[in-house]
Amino acid sequence: MEIPQGVTVRVEGYMVIAKGPQGEVQKRFSKEAAVSVSGNTVEVSCKSKALKGTTESVVTSMMHGVAKGYLKNFKLIYAHFPISIEVKGSDITIKNFLGEKEPRRTILIGSTKVQVKGQNVTVSGPDKEAVGQTVANMRGAMRIKDKDGRVFQDGIYELEAEG
């Protein structure tokens, strides 16, 4: 795999570290998958074809993330009670969901950033897994229990994803 311009990749033991304009991503890989950097290429060698493909895919995602980043756009949809989201540090607070008095809480993963402008929510970051897990945490916090999901459709819905 070729390393994109502006991105540096280094291997320290079983840890692969990619740095670029969007930030830094670190991943620990199995001792069965050997990752090496030579010049402007990254090579993965492994006995298992499946593990090799998975490792190559994760390293490619790391390089893409630090070069261009990952971005997901969402919209907060509600029928009667306006939902508001606040982000303080690594804590996400969802207020007034279904008119509930007690706010629902979740957390940011890694170096992911969440921006809220009215009903529009943008989740971005260099780590694909961290962005995806942050979104999953937000969706899980807004899961509707003890009500008919066909009637109560309030929540967060994806508009588009980039990266």
MOSUL-V716131 format. One record per pair of residues at least 4 apart in sequence whose C-alpha atoms are under 7 Angstrom apart, sorted by sequence separation. I is the first residue (numbers start at 1). J is the second residue. D is the distance in whole Angstrom. If there is no record, write none. Layout:
((I,J,D) (I,J,D))
//
This chain:
((3,7,7) (11,15,6) (12,16,6) (19,23,6) (20,24,6) (29,33,7) (37,41,6) (38,42,6) (48,52,6) (49,53,6) (50,54,6) (51,55,6) (52,56,6) (53,57,6) (54,58,6) (55,59,6) (56,60,6) (57,61,6) (58,62,6) (59,63,6) (60,64,6) (61,65,6) (62,66,6) (63,67,6) (64,68,6) (65,69,4) (78,82,6) (87,91,6) (88,92,7) (96,100,5) (108,112,6) (116,120,6) (117,121,6) (127,131,6) (128,132,6) (129,133,6) (130,134,6) (131,135,6) (132,136,6) (133,137,6) (134,138,6) (135,139,6) (136,140,6) (137,141,6) (138,142,6) (139,143,6) (148,152,6) (149,153,6) (11,16,5) (19,24,4) (37,42,5) (64,69,7) (65,70,6) (78,83,7) (87,92,5) (96,101,6) (116,121,5) (144,149,7) (147,152,7) (10,16,6) (11,17,6) (18,24,6) (19,25,7) (36,42,6) (37,43,6) (46,52,6) (86,92,6) (87,93,6) (115,121,6) (116,122,6) (125,131,6) (10,17,5) (18,25,5) (36,43,5) (45,52,7) (85,92,7) (86,93,5) (96,103,7) (114,121,7) (115,122,5) (124,131,6) (9,17,6) (10,18,7) (17,25,6) (18,26,7) (35,43,6) (36,44,6) (44,52,6) (85,93,6) (86,94,7) (95,103,5) (114,122,6) (115,123,7) (123,131,7) (9,18,4) (17,26,5) (35,44,5) (85,94,5) (94,103,6) (95,104,7) (114,123,5) (8,18,6) (9,19,7) (16,26,6) (17,27,7) (34,44,6) (35,45,7) (84,94,6) (85,95,6) (93,103,6) (94,104,5) (113,123,6) (114,124,7) (7,18,7) (8,19,5) (15,26,7) (16,27,5) (33,44,7) (34,45,5) (84,95,5) (93,104,6) (94,105,6) (112,123,7) (113,124,5) (7,19,6) (8,20,7) (15,27,6) (16,28,6) (33,45,6) (34,46,6) (44,56,7) (83,95,6) (84,96,7) (93,105,5) (112,124,6) (113,125,6) (7,20,4) (15,28,4) (33,46,5) (83,96,5) (92,105,6) (93,106,7) (112,125,5) (142,155,6) (6,20,6) (14,28,6) (15,29,6) (32,46,6) (82,96,7) (83,97,5) (92,106,5) (111,125,6) (14,29,5) (81,96,6) (91,106,6) (92,107,5) (14,30,7) (81,97,7) (91,107,5) (92,108,7) (14,31,6) (81,98,6) (90,107,6) (91,108,6) (139,156,7) (81,99,5) (90,108,5) (112,130,7) (33,52,7) (112,131,6) (110,130,6) (109,130,5) (109,133,7) (11,36,7) (109,134,6) (108,134,5) (10,37,7) (85,116,7) (106,137,6) (106,138,6) (106,141,6) (105,141,7) (3,40,5) (25,62,6) (104,141,6) (2,40,6) (3,41,6) (2,41,4) (3,42,7) (1,41,5) (2,42,6) (1,42,5) (1,43,7) (24,66,6) (23,66,5) (76,119,5) (18,62,7) (22,66,5) (75,119,5) (76,120,6) (18,63,6) (21,66,6) (22,67,6) (75,120,5) (20,66,5) (21,67,6) (22,68,7) (74,120,6) (75,121,6) (19,66,6) (20,67,5) (22,69,6) (74,121,5) (18,66,7) (73,121,6) (74,122,6) (73,122,5) (72,122,6) (73,123,7) (72,123,5) (71,123,6) (72,124,6) (71,124,4) (70,124,5) (71,125,7) (70,125,5) (7,63,7) (69,125,6) (70,126,6) (69,126,4) (70,128,6) (7,67,6) (66,126,5) (65,126,4) (65,127,6) (65,128,7) (62,127,6) (61,128,7) (79,154,7) (78,154,4) (77,154,5) (78,155,7) (77,155,5) (76,155,6) (77,156,6) (76,156,5) (75,156,6) (76,157,6) (74,156,6) (75,157,5) (74,157,5) (75,158,6) (74,158,4) (75,159,7) (73,158,6) (74,159,5) (73,159,5) (73,160,5) (72,160,6) (73,161,6) (72,161,4) (71,161,6) (72,162,6) (71,162,5) (70,162,6) (71,163,6) (70,163,5) (69,163,6) (25,126,7) (25,127,6) (23,126,6) (22,126,6))
//
